[in-house]
């Protein structure tokens, strides 16, 4: 047998024996208490969702700040490596200008051959 808000045997007996106005009144009270209960549970759930959303946002912001810091660090490292490589290339070009022109021509011919295919 089901148990719940509307299935109590004493409530059924009272509703059957009472006049219709009293039955309607009691049903309204029960519906009102059910609505209040649902409202309370809804507001509790809403608070929980807001708290979880706030925590998730804080966590995401912390992760974003870490990501930005790591990105800046990586960018600085790449910039320094690029500067060193640029100096090495300039030095090599000044030391061997004909070899540099020959290598550039060979790379150009290789790219042209690949594009034709």
C-alpha positions as CSV (number, residue, x, y, z in Angstrom):
1,X,0.0,0.0,0.0
2,X,1.4,3.4,-0.9
3,X,2.2,5.9,1.8
4,X,2.6,9.6,1.2
5,X,1.0,13.0,1.8
6,X,-2.4,12.1,0.4
7,X,-2.6,8.4,1.2
8,X,-2.9,8.4,5.0
9,X,-6.0,6.3,6.2
10,X,-7.0,8.9,8.8
11,X,-6.9,11.6,6.2
12,X,-9.1,9.6,3.9
13,X,-11.6,8.8,6.6
14,X,-11.8,12.5,7.6
15,X,-12.3,13.5,4.0
16,X,-15.1,11.0,3.4
17,X,-17.0,12.0,6.6
18,X,-16.6,15.8,6.3
19,X,-18.7,18.1,4.3
20,X,-17.4,19.1,0.8
21,X,-16.3,22.6,2.0
22,X,-14.2,21.1,4.7
23,X,-12.7,18.6,2.2
24,X,-11.8,21.4,-0.2
25,X,-10.3,23.4,2.7
26,X,-8.2,20.5,3.9
27,X,-7.1,19.8,0.3
28,X,-6.1,23.4,-0.1
29,X,-4.1,23.2,3.1
30,X,-2.3,20.1,2.0
31,X,-1.6,21.6,-1.4
32,X,-0.3,24.7,0.3
33,X,2.0,22.7,2.5
34,X,3.2,20.7,-0.5
35,X,3.9,23.9,-2.4
36,X,5.8,25.3,0.6
37,X,7.9,22.1,0.9
38,X,8.7,22.2,-2.9
39,X,9.6,25.8,-2.7
40,X,12.0,25.2,0.2
41,X,13.6,22.3,-1.5
42,X,13.9,24.4,-4.7
43,X,15.6,27.3,-2.9
44,X,18.0,24.9,-1.2
45,X,18.9,23.3,-4.6
46,X,19.3,26.7,-6.1
47,X,21.7,27.8,-3.3
48,X,23.7,24.6,-3.9
49,X,23.8,25.2,-7.6
50,X,24.9,28.8,-7.1
51,X,27.6,27.7,-4.6
52,X,28.9,25.1,-7.0
53,X,28.9,27.5,-9.9
54,X,30.8,30.0,-7.8
55,X,33.4,27.4,-6.8
56,X,33.7,26.3,-10.5
57,X,34.3,29.9,-11.5
58,X,36.9,30.4,-8.9
59,X,38.7,27.2,-10.0
60,X,38.5,28.3,-13.6
61,X,39.9,31.7,-12.9
62,X,42.8,30.2,-10.9
63,X,43.5,27.8,-13.8
64,X,43.4,30.7,-16.3
65,X,45.8,32.8,-14.2
66,X,48.2,29.8,-14.1
67,X,47.8,29.2,-17.8
68,X,48.6,32.9,-18.5
69,X,51.6,32.8,-16.3
70,X,52.9,29.6,-17.9
71,X,52.2,31.1,-21.4
72,X,54.2,34.3,-20.5
73,X,57.1,32.2,-19.2
74,X,57.1,30.0,-22.4
75,X,56.9,33.1,-24.6
76,X,59.9,34.7,-22.9
77,X,61.8,31.4,-23.3
78,X,61.0,31.2,-27.0
79,X,61.9,34.8,-27.5
80,X,65.4,34.2,-26.0
81,X,65.8,31.1,-28.1
82,X,64.8,32.9,-31.2
83,X,67.3,35.7,-30.5
84,X,70.1,33.2,-30.1
85,X,69.1,31.4,-33.3
86,X,68.9,34.7,-35.2
87,X,72.4,35.6,-34.1
88,X,73.7,32.2,-35.2
89,X,72.1,32.5,-38.6
90,X,73.4,36.0,-39.2
91,X,76.9,34.9,-38.2
92,X,76.7,31.8,-40.6
93,X,75.4,34.0,-43.5
94,X,78.3,36.5,-43.0
95,X,80.9,33.7,-42.8
96,X,79.6,31.7,-45.9
97,X,77.5,34.0,-48.2
98,X,77.9,31.8,-51.3
99,X,76.9,28.6,-49.5
100,X,73.9,30.5,-48.1
101,X,72.8,31.6,-51.6
102,X,73.3,28.0,-52.9
103,X,71.2,26.5,-50.0
104,X,68.4,29.0,-50.5
105,X,68.4,28.2,-54.3
106,X,68.3,24.4,-53.5
107,X,65.4,24.9,-51.1
108,X,63.5,27.0,-53.7
109,X,64.0,24.4,-56.4
110,X,62.8,21.7,-54.0
111,X,59.7,23.7,-53.1
112,X,59.0,24.4,-56.8
113,X,59.3,20.6,-57.6
114,X,56.9,19.7,-54.8
115,X,54.3,22.4,-55.9
116,X,54.3,21.1,-59.5
117,X,53.2,17.6,-58.3
